[in-house]
């Protein structure tokens, strides 16, 4: 079916604009599901839900709520319309392209593209890694063949149909995810005697002294409490996984392709609902992880294998439900993978190669280059995935910390304010990437908290540096922001005319 979607969509991928953005004519439901399915993958279901559910109990559900309210609702309200308007006005097809045109800097465009390409790779590896333990549970198939099969299938429909094929398949995969997560939660809780019995069992487990603030150590009931045993670190997870979407190229890129005002409004509602069900459901399910404290989740040295927690919870389900889970996680992972691959290949082609060594290539050759780089990126990610390092959550934290730490503030402020300077963008790039990379080697803080700090710090650094560094030329700024002043006609159900609202 996915290959078929790619074949049907190939007419929409006849040029660069169609391949990368679906011709900027993607409707509300496809855009909303493309956004949601790119957001949530095996990383959330297997990695984050397992690790943070174990650490924080039912309070982990706050992460899912944050994802819905900040990562989806706030992102759409703040950025949806403005991103569509300004990127269309500037004819920017990617996030690095936006930086180059918004701040009049070819160097910014190339640098941001390189940052995006490098740090999307660990995210891709984390997506693959989320499948390894699950396929080990469900099938007697070597994990490497599952990875290769998934990569080939994803490459096929992305190369054939580009963004439109990805969006349509995301919609199909999103439906599977919605049905699957509800079925799994019901089945797991039923195994534990129902919701109230499961909560009762969880409340009797004393807090792990290594994972709680001193006041909560050895306290019973903390895993079912409002903020859990470690509220500060829980807040760091909420910030990383929620605020980060406002600065990720593969997420923000969905706003470039929106068709109309109606698509923005409908997409906001649908995307938020999708996030509540999927993210809220995943983290809520993970909160019961400690009820499955069995030898399979421990390494020989006694350390907890966080990525094994959710698969262990699911291992006792009937075969039919395990099948649903496999399809659920595969759907979530393929939708995210296709988005990452399309973002990476288009960015590298349009923002690096066409700006440096391939300045004169025509539309047809540009499109061919993007397709070749789709294959290249998938091959690189498969090689890493066959021998992935560390836990899923840490891999994703590195990727999100660097990307959102570098891009979130310059992109967000750049949509709203004329006062943001080129130097402040450079400062944010250096800060976000520098903090993340130095923490990889020096390990001075938890990767999740480091990622959250990178994002929050950028929001402070950009306006501060903009106060003390040279502004862009006023004529150019007027030209960039004039798109917001263009007059449009709307119906009375949207805006009342002045004489209609006059109470004389």
N, C-alpha and C positions, 0 to 999 in steps of 0.2 A: 504493500500500500504506500509506503514511504517513497519507494522508487517511482511508483506511479505518479505521486504528487510532484516529484521532481520533473518528470517528463511533461506533465500538464503545465507546469509553471515555467517551462523553459522560454516561452515567448516573452515573459515578463523580464527575462534576464538577457535580453538581446544587446543591451548596452550597459555601460558602467553604472549609470544612475539606477537602472532597473535591477541589476545584479546586486548592488550594494544596499539600495534603499527601497526596492520594490516600486520604483517610479514615484516615490512619495505619495502613494495612493492607497495605503493599507488602512482598512477599516478598524473600528473600535475593538471588536471582539478579538480579532487576530492580533492586534497590537498589544492588548491587555494580556492575552495568554502568552504571547511571545516574551513580554516583559516578565511575567510570573515564572514561566518555565525556565527562562535564562537565570533567574534569581535562585531557584531552588533545584538542587540536584542530589545525587548520592552523597555529596559533601554534607548537606544538611541532614538527610534522612539517616545515613549510616554514621558519619563522623561527628557532626556537632550535636545531634540529638542524643547519641550514645554518651559522649564525653561529658557534656554539660548537664544532661539529665542525671548522670551518676553523681556529679559534684554538687548540684544545687537542688535536686529533687523536683517537685511540682512547680517551684518558683521559676524553673526554666521556661515555663509557658510565657513569661514576660518577654523572652527573646522573640517568640513568635508574634506577640502583640506589637512589640517594637518594630518588627519587620513589616507588619501590616500598616501601622500608623505612620511610621517615619519612612521606612524603605519603599513603601508603595504610595500611600495616600499623600504624604507631604511631598514626595518626589514628583508626583503627577501635578499636584496643585502649584508647586513652586516653579517647576521646570517644563512641564509638558507643553504648554502653549508658547512660552517664550523661546524655548529651544527650537520648536518647529518654525516659528516666525523668523528668528535671526539666522538660523542655519540655512533656511531657504533664501533669505535675502543675500547672504554672503556666498551662497552656493557652496557651502561646506558639507562634505560627504562623510567625514569622520571627525572624531574629537581632536586629533592633532591638526587636521585641516582647519577646524574652528580656531584653535589657538593661533595658528599662523595668520589667519585673516583678521581675527578680532584684535590681535595685538601687533599686527604688521611685522611679523618676524618669521622668516623662513627657518632660522635656527631653532626657534621654539617648536615649530611644526615637526622638524626632523627629530629633535631630541625627544619630544613627547611620544613620537611614533616608536622610537627605539625602546623607551621605557615600557610602553604598552606591550610590545612584542615580547620582551624579555620576561616581564612579570605576569603575563598571561600563561606562560608555560607551566609554572608550579601549580596554578589553579587547574589547568587541564589535567596535570598528573594526579591531583587530588580527586578529580571527577572519576578517573579510571580506577584509582585505588579504592574508592567507595564500592566498586563492583566486585572486587577480588574476593572478599570474605563471603559476600552474598552468593556468588556463583559457586564457591567452594561448598556452601551449605546445600544448594539446590541441585547441583549436577555433578556428575563425575567427568566433567570436561576441564581440561587444563585451562587455568585462568588466562594464559597468554592467547589462546585461540578465541576466547570471548572478547578480549581487548581488540584483537586484530579484526574480528568479525564486525564489532561495533564501529570501529574506525572506517572500515571499507564501506559499510552501509551509509554512515554519516557523510563520508566524502562523496559518495555517489549522488545523493539527492541535493547536497549543497552545490556541487559542481554543475549539475543539470539545471537547477532552478533558482539558485542564489537566495536572496532574502525572502522572496515570496514563498518558495518551497519550504524554507525554514519556518516561516510564520504559520503556514497551513499545517505543517507537521507538528509544530508547537501546540497548536489548538487541539489536534487529535491527542497528542501526548498529555496535554493538560487535563482533558476529560478523564483519561485513564488514571492520572494522579489523584484527581478529586475523589473518584469512586474508590480507588485502592486504599487511600489513607483512612477513609471512614471505615471500610471493611476490616482493616487490620486493627485499628484501635478497639473496635467492638469485640473482635475475636480475642485479643490479648487480655482485655479486662474480664471477659467472660471466663477465661482460663483461671483467673485469680479470684473467681467467685463474685464478680461484678465490681462496679466502681467503688462503692462504699467499703466493701471488704478489702479491696486493694489499697485504698487510702488508709484504712485501719492498720493493715500490715506494714505499710510504709512508715506510719507514724511511730511504730514500735522500734524502728531501727535507730540506734544511737549515731550521732554524727561522727564521721571519721575525723580524728583530731588533726590530721594533716591537711584537711580541706575545709577548715572553718576558722572564723575569727575566734579569739580566745573565749569570749563570753558564751559561745555556742558549743564549745568542745564537749563531747560526750553527752550532749543534750538530746533527749528523745523528742520526736515531733518536729524537728527543724526541717526535715525533708518534705513536710506537707505545709510548712508555714508560708506566709505571704511573700517574704523576700528571701527565704532560704537561709542556709548557714553562712553564706559569704556574699552579702549584698553588693560590696564594692566591686569585686571581680565580675559578678553577674552584670553589673551596670556596664563594665568594659565590654562584655560580650554583646550586650544590646547595642552599644554605640558602634562597635566594629561592623556587626552584621546588618544594622539598619541604616546608619548614616552613610556607610560605604557605597551604597548603590547610587548615590547622587554624584559620585565621581568615577564610576567604572565605565570605560568606553563601550563595552558590550551592552550595558543597561541604558545609558543615556542615548545611545544610537537608535533605540526604539522610538524615541520622540522625534527624530529627524524624519521618519517615514509616515507620520500621522497624516491622515487624509483631510480631516475637517474639524471644526469646532465641536460638532456632535461626537466625533471620535474621541476627543479629549475628555469630554464629560462622561461618556459611557465607559471609556477605558479606565478612568479614575475609579469608578465604582466597581467594575468587574475585577480590576487588578487588586484592589484592596480586599475584596471578598475572597479571591483566590489565595492571597497571602494569609488571611485569617485561617482558612481551612487547612492549607498545606503546611505553612510554617507553624501555626498554632497547634495543629494536629501532631506534627513530627516531634516538637519539643514536649508537648503534653505526654505523648507516648514514651519518650525518653526519660521523663521524670519518674517512671516506674521501674527503671533499670535495676535498681538495687534489690528488687524482688526476685531477680534472676542471678543471684550471686553463686555461680557455679564454677568449677575448675576451668571450663573452656575459656573464660575471660581473663585468665591469668597466664603470664609468661612463666617459663621455668625458674626465673629469678624472683618471682613473686610480684612483679609489676603488673598493673592492670592493662590489658590490651583493649583500649577504649573502642577501637574499631570493631571488636568482636561482640560488643554488648547487644546492639540491636539485632544482628543475625542470630545470636543466642536466644533472645526473646522470641524470635520468630521460628526457631527450629522445631518447636513442638506443635506448630500449627498444622492443620490438615494440608495435604498436598495441593489442593485447589487454591487455598489461600497463599501458600508459599509461591505458587505460580503467579498469582496476582501481584504479590510483592516484587517478584523478579521483573515482571513487566512494568510495574510502577517505577522501580528504581532505574531500569533500563530506559524508560521513557524520559524520566527526569534528567538522566545523565546525557542522553543523546541530544535533547533540546538545548541543554547548556553547552555541550561540546560544539554543536553546529554554530551557535552564536559566537563562541570564542574563536573558532576557526575562521568564520567569515570576517569577524572584526580584525583579527591578526593579519590575515592575508590582504585584505583591502587597505588596511593602514600601511603596511609595509610597501605595498605597490604604489599607492597614491601619494603617500607622504614622505617616502624615502627614495625609492627608485626613480619616480617621475620628477623628483626635485633635485636629483643628483646625476646618476649615470644614464637615465633613460628619458631625458627631457623631451625628446621629439617623437616618442612612439605614439601611434594613433590609437583610436578608441578600441579597435579590434584587438590589437596587440596588448593593450592595457588589460582588457578583459581576459585574454589568454594568460597573461602573467599572474593575475589574481587567482585564476583556477589552478595554475601550477603551484602557486604558493599555498593554496589550500592543501594540496597533497603534501607539500614539504612540511607544513606545520603539523599535520596529522602524523606524519612519519616520526618527527622529532618527539612529539608528545607520547607516541606509542613506545618509543625507545626508553623514555623516562619512566613511563607507566609500568614497563615490564620489570623494573627494579626501583620502585618508588621509595624514597626515604621518609622517615618520621611519621607521625600521625596525620590523618587527614586535616584535622582542625588547624594544626600548625602550618601545613602547606598553604592552606587557604588564607591564613592570617598574614603570611609573608606577602602573598599576591595582593590581597585587598589593602593591606597597610601601605605598601609602596604606591600602588596605583591611585587609590583614593586620597592618600596623604599628599601626593603630588598634584593630582588633577582636580579634586573636589572644589577647593576654594577658588582657584583661578577661573574655573568654568562657571560656577554658581554666581560669583560676584561679577564676572564678565557679562552675564546676561542682564544684570540690573544696574550696574554702576559705570559711569564714564570715567571715574577717578582712578580705576585700577591701572597700575603701570606695568610695563614690560619687566622691569627689574623685580617687582614683587612676585611675578610669576616664576622667574628664575629662582628666586629665594625659596619659594614653595616647592619647586621641583627638587632642589638640593636638599631641603629639610626632609621631605617625605621619603625620598629614596635613601638619603644618607642615614636617617634614623633607623629605617628598616634593615638596611644592609649591615650597618655597624652592630645591630642587635643580633643578627645571624651569627656573627663571629665572636662578639664579646659577651652575648647572653646576659645583659644587665637587667632585663625584665622579661616577663611573660610575653610571648609573641602576640597574643590577643590584645593585651593591654598596650603593647607597643603600637599595634595597628590603630587602636582607638586614639592614642596620643598623637600619632602622625596626622590623623584626620582633624582632630580638634585643634592641634597646633597650627595647621595650615589656615584655618579660619581666622586665627589671630594674626599670623605673620603677614598675610596678604594685605589687609587694610593698613597695618602699621608701616610696612615698607612703602606702600603707596603714598603715605603722607610725606615721606622724605626723599622720594625719587622722582625724576622728571616725568611729567604727564605726556600723553600722546597729543598730537596736534588736534586742535579743536575742530578743524574742518573735517578731518578723517573721522573723528568721534561722531560728529553730526551725521555724517554719511552712514555710519554703521548703525546708529540708533534711530534713524528716520523711519525704519520699518515699523516701529511700534506706533508711530503717529499717523500712519495711513488710515483714512476713514473707511469704515465698512458699514453696510446697512444691516440692521437686525430687526427682528419682529418685536412687537410690544410685549410679548410674554417674557422677553429677555430684558428689555429696558423700556421704561415709561418715558414718553415725550414730556418735556417740561410743562406744556400747557395742560396735559392730562393730569399732572400731579399738583397743579396750582389750585389752592383752596380759596380763591377769592370769591 
